[in-house]
Amino acid sequence: MITASAVTGALARRLIDRAAALAKARAVMTARGGDARKWRKASLLWPLFGGE
């Protein structure tokens, strides 16, 4: 049997902090009337214009 032990508290905390930051950014964008579809389309087209 394989067993593993790891300290996951720090990883969980970072993931929670990152999720909270994303939620705040989404709330700000929604409050400003932003549409996420616009940014998804832009990210798909970006390589066509030489941006990396």
C-alpha positions in Angstrom: 0.0 0.0 0.0 1.2 3.5 -0.8 0.8 6.2 1.7 1.6 9.9 1.5 1.7 12.7 3.9 1.8 16.4 3.0 1.1 19.7 4.6 -1.7 21.1 2.6 -2.7 24.0 4.7 -0.5 26.5 2.9 -1.6 25.3 -0.5 -5.3 25.5 0.5 -4.8 29.0 1.9 -3.2 30.2 -1.4 -6.0 28.7 -3.4 -8.6 30.3 -1.2 -6.8 33.7 -1.5 -6.6 33.4 -5.3 -10.3 32.4 -5.5 -11.2 35.5 -3.4 -9.1 37.7 -5.7 -10.8 36.3 -8.8 -14.3 36.8 -7.2 -13.4 40.5 -6.4 -12.2 41.1 -9.9 -15.4 39.5 -11.4 -17.5 41.7 -9.1 -15.7 44.8 -10.2 -16.1 43.9 -13.8 -19.8 43.1 -13.4 -20.3 46.4 -11.6 -18.6 48.3 -14.4 -20.8 46.5 -16.9 -18.0 44.5 -18.4 -18.6 41.5 -20.4 -16.3 38.5 -19.9 -17.0 37.3 -23.4 -15.2 40.3 -24.9 -12.0 39.4 -23.0 -12.2 35.7 -23.9 -12.5 36.6 -27.6 -9.6 39.1 -27.3 -7.4 36.4 -25.7 -8.1 34.1 -28.6 -7.3 36.7 -31.2 -4.2 38.1 -29.5 -1.7 35.7 -31.1 -2.9 36.8 -34.5 -1.5 40.3 -33.9 1.9 39.2 -32.7 1.4 39.6 -29.0 2.7 36.8 -26.8 
